[in-house]
Structures are given as C-alpha cells and as structure tokens.
Amino acid sequence: MIEYPKIWPLGAMTLSEGTTFMTVRNNVVSGSWHHGYHFKPSQCDSTNPDWIFTNNVAHSISGYGAIAANVEGNSCTEVKDYWSYKVTEAAIMMGGTSNVNKGTNIHSIDTRYGIAIHSAGPEAALKEPKAELYNCKVYSELLENMDCAKGQKCDHCLDRTGMILNQAKASFHDDKQIKW
C-alpha cells in the first residue's frame, strides 16, 4: 500500500493510516472537509478480506465523499455498496494500480464530479487496465432545488457531472486529481 502523510486535512474518517483487519459498515459521515472516508478498498471476490468497507454514506462533504487508498498487487480492487450525497468533488475517487478497479452498487446523488473510478499502473505489469462500474446510479440536482434560502444570492451551486470516464494513467492516481 502507498504510504500516506501522517497529517490529513480534516477528513471525517481517515482509516488508511497503517491499519489492518478493519470492518467499516453502516456508517454516515457529514460536514467534513477534504473527504468523508479515506479507506483501503478490498480485493475483488476475496473470501477472507482484511478490509470490509460497505453500506457507508457520505453527506454534505466539502471535498470528496470517499477516497479509496491506492493498493498495489491486486489483480482486481473493488468498492461496493456506497452512497454519497451533496459532495463538492467526486462521490468516490479510486485510481490504484490493479488490472481492474471496480465499483459495484455505488450511488452518487447531487455531487460535482459523480463517480470517479480510474485505471492506472505500469504498462509492463498491466495488460489491459480497466475501470468497471456495475449497478451504479447517479442522480443530479433539480434546478428548482438549489439549496438557497428565499431571496439569497445562489452563487454556491456547482455544475454537476454524473461520472468521470476512465482516465488511465501510467502510475497510480493522486488522491486529489488536479485536472480532469
């Protein structure tokens, strides 16, 4: 796993700092800056995963709903059963060096960049890196519901994108992708 800095900027749950054998299930985080969750994603179809991250929700995050830490050595890495509401960046950002980075049953509701799952890795090690989504849903904001009080200047609503298409990279993606 990639070593991350010891000081993270005000995320609600930073779970990736040298932790192992963790279960994070049925949680809701809200109102944090930079990220709701920073966690280690699971290896696909693992019968005994060291990390379980499922049925979690991020709401009203001024940053990313969730960031899946970069994992090396998996042939397939997966995030599943995750919901994100009113997030000012991506609902989820994932871009590790697996042959396949997969999102299953991810819901992005009123988020700026939607679902951002990308493939990445050294070309020599990866034959055809893929980013795959299964049973994912994206919902946008209605123009009539712009989160502004009556008479207030509504200047903080951002354009929305349902999902960012795969942007393959020669190495892993950074936690914050500067330019789409």
C-alpha positions in Angstrom: 0.0 0.0 0.0 1.2 3.5 -0.7 2.4 5.4 2.4 0.3 8.5 3.0 1.2 11.6 5.0 0.6 11.4 8.7 -1.4 14.6 8.9 -4.6 14.6 6.8 -6.6 17.8 6.3 -9.8 17.4 8.4 -11.4 14.3 6.9 -14.3 12.7 8.8 -12.8 9.1 8.9 -9.2 8.6 7.8 -8.9 4.9 8.1 -5.9 4.2 5.9 -3.0 5.1 8.2 -1.3 1.7 8.8 -4.5 -0.1 9.9 -5.3 -3.7 9.1 -8.2 -6.0 9.6 -10.9 -3.4 9.8 -14.6 -3.5 9.3 -16.4 -0.2 8.4 -20.1 -0.9 7.9 -23.3 1.1 8.1 -21.8 4.5 8.9 -22.8 8.0 8.0 -20.4 10.9 7.9 -21.3 14.5 7.2 -20.0 18.1 7.3 -16.3 17.4 7.0 -13.7 19.0 4.7 -11.5 17.2 2.1 -13.0 13.7 2.5 -15.7 11.8 4.3 -13.8 8.5 4.2 -10.2 7.6 3.3 -10.0 3.8 3.3 -8.4 0.7 1.8 -10.5 -0.9 -0.8 -11.0 -4.7 -0.9 -9.6 -7.2 -3.3 -12.4 -8.5 -5.6 -14.1 -11.7 -4.7 -11.9 -12.2 -1.6 -13.3 -14.9 0.7 -11.4 -13.5 3.8 -10.8 -9.8 3.2 -8.6 -7.9 5.7 -10.8 -4.8 5.0 -14.5 -4.5 4.8 -16.0 -1.2 3.7 -19.7 -1.5 2.9 -23.0 0.3 3.3 -21.5 3.6 4.2 -22.8 7.1 3.4 -21.1 10.5 3.0 -23.3 13.6 3.1 -22.5 17.3 2.8 -18.8 16.9 2.4 -16.7 19.9 1.2 -14.4 17.7 -0.8 -14.6 14.0 -1.8 -17.2 11.7 -0.4 -14.7 8.9 -0.2 -11.1 8.2 -1.4 -10.0 4.6 -1.9 -6.4 4.4 -1.0 -4.0 3.2 -3.7 -3.4 -0.6 -3.3 -0.6 -2.4 -5.2 -0.5 -6.1 -6.1 -4.3 -6.7 -6.5 -5.4 -8.1 -9.9 -8.8 -6.5 -9.1 -9.8 -4.0 -6.5 -13.4 -3.2 -5.6 -15.5 -0.6 -3.8 -19.2 -1.6 -3.2 -22.4 -0.6 -1.6 -21.6 3.1 -1.0 -23.8 6.3 -1.1 -22.7 9.9 -1.4 -25.0 13.0 -1.2 -24.2 16.7 -1.8 -20.4 16.4 -2.1 -18.4 19.2 -3.7 -15.9 16.9 -5.5 -16.3 13.3 -6.6 -18.6 10.9 -4.8 -15.7 8.4 -4.8 -12.2 8.7 -6.1 -10.3 5.5 -6.9 -7.3 5.1 -9.1 -4.9 2.4 -7.9 -2.7 0.1 -9.9 -4.9 -3.0 -10.1 -5.6 -4.7 -13.5 -9.3 -3.8 -12.8 -10.6 -1.1 -10.5 -14.3 -1.9 -9.9 -17.3 0.0 -8.4 -20.4 -2.0 -7.6 -23.7 -0.6 -6.3 -22.4 3.0 -5.9 -24.9 5.8 -5.6 -23.9 9.4 -6.4 -26.6 12.0 -5.6 -26.0 15.7 -6.2 -22.2 15.5 -6.4 -19.9 17.7 -8.5 -18.0 15.0 -10.4 -20.0 11.9 -9.6 -18.3 8.6 -9.7 -14.5 8.7 -10.5 -13.1 5.2 -10.8 -10.0 5.1 -13.0 -7.4 2.5 -14.1 -3.7 3.0 -13.6 -0.4 1.2 -13.3 2.8 0.4 -15.0 2.1 -0.6 -18.6 4.6 -3.6 -18.3 2.6 -5.1 -15.4 -0.9 -4.4 -16.7 -2.0 -5.9 -20.0 -5.3 -4.0 -20.3 -6.1 -2.0 -17.2 -9.8 -1.4 -16.8 -12.2 0.6 -14.7 -15.6 -1.0 -14.4 -18.9 0.0 -12.9 -21.8 -2.3 -12.0 -25.3 -1.4 -10.8 -24.3 2.2 -10.1 -26.8 5.1 -10.0 -26.3 8.8 -10.5 -28.8 11.5 -9.6 -28.4 15.2 -10.2 -29.8 18.3 -8.6 -33.1 19.8 -9.7 -32.9 23.4 -10.8 -35.9 24.2 -8.6 -33.9 22.9 -5.5 -30.8 25.0 -5.5 -30.1 24.8 -1.7 -30.6 28.6 -1.3 -32.9 30.4 1.1 -35.6 32.7 -0.5 -34.1 36.0 -1.5 -30.5 34.7 -1.1 -28.0 35.0 -4.0 -27.5 31.4 -5.1 -23.8 31.5 -6.0 -22.5 28.3 -4.4 -24.3 25.8 -6.5 -21.9 24.0 -8.9 -22.4 22.3 -12.2 -22.8 18.5 -11.9 -21.3 15.6 -13.8 -22.7 12.1 -13.5 -19.4 10.3 -13.7 -15.9 11.0 -14.8 -15.0 8.4 -17.5 -11.9 6.3 -17.1 -8.6 8.3 -17.3 -5.9 5.7 -17.5 -2.5 6.8 -16.0 0.9 5.2 -16.1 1.1 5.2 -12.3 -1.5 5.4 -9.6 -3.8 8.5 -9.5 -3.2 11.0 -6.7 -5.9 11.3 -4.0 -6.9 14.7 -5.4 -6.9 14.7 -9.2 -5.9 18.3 -10.1 -7.2 18.5 -13.7 -9.8 16.2 -15.2 
